[in-house]
Amino acid sequence: MKHITLNIQGMSCVSCVSDIEATVKAIAGVHSIQVNFATSTAHISYDAPAKVESIIQAVKSTGYTATVHGTKSTMPSHKHNHSSSESSKLLSLRLYKVVFGAIISVVLILLDTLLTLPSEGVLGLILTLLVLIFTSREFYEKGIPSFLTRGRPNMDTLVAIGISSAFLYSAYEVLAMQSVHYYFMDVAVISTLVMLGRYLEARSKGKANEALKKLLELGAKVAHKKVKDEFIDINVEDITLGDELLVKPGEKIPADGSLLEGTAVIDESMVTGESIPVDKSAGDTLIGATINSTTSFTMKATGVGDNTLLAQMVRLIEQAQMNKAPIQKLVDTISKYFVWGVLVIAVITFVSWYMITSSFTEALLPTVAILIIACPCALGLATPMSLVVGSGKGAEHGILIKDASSLEKVEKID
């Protein structure tokens, strides 16, 4: 059996997780998939006939982007560069969308309350359409195809249906009925507020992984490799097994290895928690990223890249963040039916109000309210985010949490 971890960009709620998991599970040869919304990663177990390319393509078919996590055999500190830059791009784009939507919303509020201009309704229609095209675009890209082609509505589906209903009704009133009863301001403000929520969620996800990034940065950046009779400076990624390396006083040990010549006093507190430095002599094991105290020595590299103890520590934390605690599995189950429940309630609301009032407008407003108010996805975000923050904070204080269910049981310790 083979295993692969993917970085997935563009997820906005736990319904996105369900959609990706269901689509990838349908591929022949895929045994299991765990998608973590908080870390934007997916861990997949598979064998023939499934292929990495087909798995990535399946993820893309659901409206998200997927890249293989950590394909290069480098020190772990370099693995997250690509995914973090992708996350920062997404964060910046969402900020631009929020600012654009906010500016248009302010203009529409002024048109609705203070300003009186000719063809106000048409101007409002055009401005709101710009908001839908730019600020609200991702709601349609992720919410409508998953609903229409795969029968899997998500939070974006609720937003898209809600704002579209209000916009189309308002456009009809302005263009066909020449009416002044329209809701362009509401559509723009709602779109902007929901996108602001998405922006803040993306920021909080980034901050949740800061502790892990700090751990990744503990490794050395430069090594002194022996070439013929002299030592030259190389990047730690270029160290190979068996290289003879020089470690000077005060430097971090660049890779796992063994002491060749001399004696050393090593501060291993980052691994063991023991503050007293440890004496080392020829043949003793050295741990990468620990600190040489007083004397220079030479060492032989026996563990590099993904095989260092630091890389294994990081991998443990990532696996813990990937695991789902029992409470999270319950949340995922509820979320699968949550969106369908909201859609059914919205339809019942519309029919009931229309039967009572015989007014399309009177029936539309409470229906849109139900669709929109259900959109903040705290239900699906809170649990995975707390697991990421908990395991990250543990790593910051030297506590490695191997399994999510262990974290859930910790509160029972007396």
C-alpha positions in Angstrom: 0.0 0.0 0.0 1.2 3.5 -0.8 0.6 6.8 1.1 0.6 10.3 -0.1 -0.1 13.7 1.5 -1.5 16.6 -0.6 -1.7 20.3 0.1 -5.2 21.4 -0.9 -6.0 25.1 -1.4 -9.4 26.8 -1.6 -11.4 24.9 1.1 -13.8 27.2 2.9 -15.9 24.9 5.1 -16.2 21.4 6.4 -18.7 20.6 3.6 -15.7 21.1 1.2 -13.9 18.3 3.2 -16.9 15.9 2.7 -17.0 16.7 -1.0 -13.3 16.0 -1.6 -13.3 12.8 0.6 -16.4 11.4 -1.2 -14.9 12.1 -4.7 -11.5 10.7 -4.0 -12.9 7.6 -2.2 -14.8 6.8 -5.4 -11.5 6.2 -7.3 -10.7 2.5 -7.7 -7.7 1.6 -5.5 -8.1 4.3 -2.9 -8.5 2.7 0.5 -8.8 5.8 2.7 -8.6 9.6 2.7 -8.4 12.0 5.6 -8.8 15.7 4.8 -7.9 18.2 7.5 -9.6 21.6 6.9 -7.5 23.4 9.5 -4.1 22.4 7.9 -5.4 22.3 4.3 -3.9 18.8 3.8 -5.2 15.3 2.8 -3.6 12.0 3.7 -4.5 9.2 1.2 -3.8 5.5 1.3 -4.0 3.8 -2.1 -2.6 1.1 -4.4 -3.1 0.0 -8.1 -5.0 1.0 -10.2 -5.2 4.4 -8.4 -2.4 6.9 -9.4 -1.3 10.2 -7.9 -2.3 12.0 -11.1 -5.8 10.6 -11.0 -6.2 11.5 -7.3 -5.0 15.1 -7.9 -7.3 15.4 -10.9 -10.3 14.2 -8.8 -9.6 16.9 -6.2 -9.4 19.5 -9.0 -12.7 18.3 -10.4 -14.3 19.4 -7.1 -13.1 23.0 -7.6 -9.9 23.0 -5.4 -6.2 22.9 -6.2 -4.0 20.0 -5.0 -0.2 19.6 -4.9 2.0 16.8 -3.5 3.2 17.7 0.0 7.0 17.7 0.5 8.1 16.0 -2.7 11.8 17.0 -2.3 14.0 15.1 0.1 15.1 18.2 1.9 15.2 19.4 5.5 11.7 19.8 6.6 12.0 23.6 7.0 11.8 23.9 3.2 8.7 21.7 2.6 6.2 24.3 3.5 7.6 27.1 1.4 5.3 26.4 -1.6 2.2 25.8 0.4 2.7 28.8 2.6 3.2 31.1 -0.4 0.0 29.6 -1.9 -1.8 30.4 1.3 -0.5 34.0 1.4 -1.6 34.5 -2.2 -5.1 33.2 -1.3 -5.1 35.5 1.8 -4.1 38.6 -0.2 -6.7 37.8 -2.9 -9.5 37.5 -0.3 -8.4 40.8 1.3 -8.6 42.5 -2.1 -12.1 41.0 -2.6 -13.2 42.3 0.9 -11.9 45.8 0.2 -13.5 45.9 -3.3 -16.8 44.7 -1.9 -16.6 47.2 1.0 -16.1 50.1 -1.3 -19.0 49.1 -3.6 -21.2 48.5 -0.5 -20.5 52.0 0.8 -21.4 53.5 -2.5 -24.7 51.4 -2.6 -25.5 52.5 0.9 -25.1 56.1 0.0 -27.3 55.6 -3.1 -29.9 54.0 -0.9 -29.9 56.6 1.9 -28.4 59.9 1.0 -27.8 60.4 -2.8 -30.5 60.8 -5.5 -29.2 60.1 -9.0 -31.0 59.3 -12.3 -31.2 55.6 -13.1 -30.2 54.7 -9.5 -31.5 51.2 -9.9 -29.5 50.5 -13.1 -26.4 51.9 -11.5 -27.0 49.7 -8.4 -27.5 46.7 -10.6 -24.1 47.3 -12.4 -22.2 47.8 -9.2 -23.7 44.8 -7.6 -22.9 42.7 -10.6 -19.3 43.7 -10.3 -19.3 42.5 -6.6 -20.8 39.2 -7.7 -18.2 38.7 -10.4 -15.2 39.6 -8.3 -16.0 39.3 -4.5 -18.5 36.5 -4.8 -17.0 34.5 -7.6 -15.6 31.7 -5.4 -19.1 31.0 -3.9 -20.3 30.2 -7.4 -17.2 28.2 -8.5 -17.3 25.9 -5.4 -21.0 26.0 -4.5 -22.9 25.5 -7.8 -21.0 22.7 -9.6 -20.8 20.5 -6.5 -24.6 20.9 -6.1 -25.7 20.5 -9.7 -23.2 17.8 -10.9 -22.6 15.7 -7.8 -25.6 16.5 -5.6 -23.3 17.7 -2.7 -24.3 21.2 -1.6 -21.9 23.1 0.7 -21.8 26.4 2.5 -20.9 28.2 -0.7 -24.1 26.7 -2.3 -26.1 28.5 0.4 -24.4 31.8 -0.1 -24.7 31.5 -3.9 -28.4 30.7 -3.9 -29.1 33.4 -1.3 -27.4 36.3 -3.0 -28.5 35.2 -6.5 -32.1 35.1 -5.4 -32.0 38.6 -4.1 -30.0 39.9 -7.1 -32.2 38.3 -9.7 -35.4 39.5 -8.0 -34.0 43.1 -7.8 -32.8 43.0 -11.4 -36.4 42.0 -12.5 -37.9 44.8 -10.4 -35.6 47.4 -11.9 -35.5 46.3 -15.6 -39.0 44.8 -16.0 -41.2 46.6 -13.4 -39.3 49.9 -13.3 -39.6 49.6 -9.5 -37.6 51.2 -6.7 -38.0 48.1 -4.5 -34.6 46.3 -4.9 -32.0 44.7 -2.6 -28.7 45.5 -4.4 -27.2 47.0 -1.2 -28.1 43.9 0.8 -26.5 41.6 -1.8 -23.2 43.6 -1.8 -23.0 43.9 2.0 -23.8 40.2 2.6 -21.2 39.1 -0.1 -18.6 41.3 1.5 -19.3 40.2 5.1 -19.2 36.5 4.2 -15.9 37.0 2.3 -14.6 38.9 5.4 -15.4 35.9 7.4 -13.5 33.7 4.9 -10.5 36.1 5.1 -10.5 35.9 8.9 -10.8 32.1 8.8 -7.8 31.9 6.4 -5.8 34.2 8.7 -6.6 32.1 11.8 -5.6 28.9 10.0 -2.2 30.5 9.1 -1.6 31.5 12.7 -2.6 28.1 14.0 0.4 26.6 12.1 2.9 29.1 13.4 4.1 26.9 16.2 4.9 24.1 13.7 6.8 26.5 11.5 8.9 27.6 14.5 9.8 23.9 15.1 10.7 23.6 11.4 13.0 26.5 11.7 15.1 24.9 14.5 17.3 23.1 12.0 20.7 24.5 10.9 20.9 26.3 7.6 24.6 25.9 6.6 27.0 23.0 7.0 30.8 22.7 6.7 31.6 19.7 4.5 35.0 18.2 4.1 36.1 18.1 0.5 39.6 16.7 0.0 41.7 18.4 2.7 39.5 21.5 3.4 36.0 22.3 4.6 33.6 24.2 2.4 30.2 25.7 3.3 27.1 24.1 1.8 23.4 24.2 2.4 22.0 21.6 4.7 19.8 20.2 1.8 23.0 19.2 0.0 24.3 17.0 2.8 24.5 13.3 1.8 24.9 10.2 3.9 28.5 9.6 4.9 29.6 13.2 4.5 32.3 14.4 7.0 31.2 17.6 8.6 32.8 20.2 10.8 30.8 21.7 13.7 32.1 24.8 15.3 31.4 26.1 18.8 27.9 27.6 19.2 26.6 26.1 15.9 23.7 23.8 15.4 24.5 20.3 14.4 23.4 20.2 10.7 22.3 16.5 10.5 21.9 13.4 12.6 25.2 11.6 12.8 28.1 10.2 14.9 31.1 12.0 16.4 34.3 11.1 14.5 37.1 12.9 16.3 37.5 14.9 19.5 35.0 15.4 22.4 32.0 17.7 22.6 29.4 19.1 25.0 26.0 19.3 23.3 22.9 21.1 24.4 20.1 18.6 23.6 17.3 20.4 25.5 15.2 20.9 22.3 14.8 17.2 22.1 15.1 15.8 25.6 14.0 18.8 27.7 17.2 18.3 29.8 18.8 21.7 30.3 22.2 20.3 31.4 24.5 19.8 28.3 25.6 16.2 27.5 29.2 15.1 27.1 30.0 13.3 23.8 33.1 11.3 22.7 34.1 9.5 19.5 31.4 7.1 18.3 28.5 8.8 20.2 25.3 9.6 18.4 24.5 13.3 17.6 21.1 14.7 16.9 20.6 17.3 14.2 19.5 20.8 15.3 21.0 20.4 18.8 23.7 22.9 19.7 27.4 22.5 20.1 28.7 24.3 23.2 32.4 24.8 23.5 34.7 22.9 21.1 35.0 22.2 17.3 34.6 18.6 16.2 34.0 16.5 13.1 31.1 14.2 12.6 29.8 11.7 10.0 26.2 12.3 8.7 24.0 9.2 9.2 20.6 10.8 8.9 19.7 13.6 6.5 16.6 15.2 5.1 13.4 13.3 6.0 15.3 10.8 8.1 16.5 13.2 10.8 15.0 13.1 14.2 13.7 16.7 13.7 11.9 15.7 10.5 10.4 12.7 12.4 9.2 15.0 15.2 7.5 17.3 12.6 6.0 14.4 10.9 4.5 13.2 14.2 2.9 16.6 14.8 1.5 16.7 11.2 0.0 13.2 11.6 -1.6 14.2 14.9 -3.1 17.3 13.2 -4.3 15.1 10.4 -6.0 12.6 12.7 -9.6 13.1 13.6 -10.7 13.0 17.2 -14.0 11.3 18.0 -15.7 14.6 18.5 -14.5 15.8 15.1 -16.0 12.7 13.4 -19.3 13.6 15.0 -19.1 17.1 13.7 -18.3 15.9 10.2 -21.3 13.6 10.3 -23.6 16.4 11.4 -22.1 18.8 8.7 -22.9 16.3 5.9 -26.6 16.7 6.6 -26.5 20.4 7.7 -26.6 22.0 4.3 -29.4 19.8 3.0 -31.3 20.6 6.2 -30.9 24.3 5.6 -32.0 24.0 2.0 -35.2 22.1 3.0 -36.0 24.7 5.7 -35.5 27.5 3.2 -37.9 25.9 0.7 -40.5 25.3 3.4 -40.1 28.9 4.6 -40.6 30.3 1.1 -43.7 28.2 0.4 -45.2 29.0 3.8 -44.7 32.7 3.5 -46.0 32.8 -0.1 -49.1 30.9 0.8 -49.8 33.2 3.7 -49.0 36.5 2.0 -49.3 35.8 -1.7 -46.3 38.1 -2.1 -43.1 37.0 -3.8 -41.1 39.7 -2.0 -42.5 38.8 1.5 -41.6 35.2 0.9 -38.1 35.9 -0.6 -36.6 38.0 2.3 -37.0 35.4 5.1 -35.8 32.6 2.7 -32.6 34.5 1.8 -32.1 35.3 5.5 -32.2 31.6 6.4 -29.7 30.7 3.6 -27.3 33.5 4.5 -27.4 33.1 8.3 -26.5 29.4 8.0 -23.2 30.2 6.2 -20.7 31.0 9.0 -19.1 27.6 9.3 -18.0 27.8 13.0 -19.5 24.2 13.4 -16.9 22.7 11.1 -14.0 25.1 11.8 -13.9 25.1 15.6 -13.0 21.4 16.2 -10.1 20.9 13.6 -8.7 24.4 14.5 -8.6 23.5 18.2 -6.7 20.3 17.4 -4.2 22.2 15.3 -3.7 24.9 17.9 -3.4 22.3 20.7 -0.8 20.1 18.9 1.1 23.2 17.8 1.2 24.7 21.2 2.3 21.4 22.6 5.2 21.3 20.1 6.1 24.9 21.2 6.5 23.7 24.8 8.3 20.4 23.9 5.2 18.1 24.2 4.6 16.0 21.1 1.0 14.8 20.7 0.9 11.6 18.6 -2.8 11.1 18.2 -5.9 13.5 18.2 -7.9 11.2 20.5 -5.1 11.5 23.1 -5.5 15.3 23.1 -9.2 14.8 23.7 -8.5 12.5 26.7 -5.9 14.8 28.3 -8.6 16.8 30.1 -9.4 13.7 32.2 -5.9 13.7 33.8 -6.1 14.6 37.5 
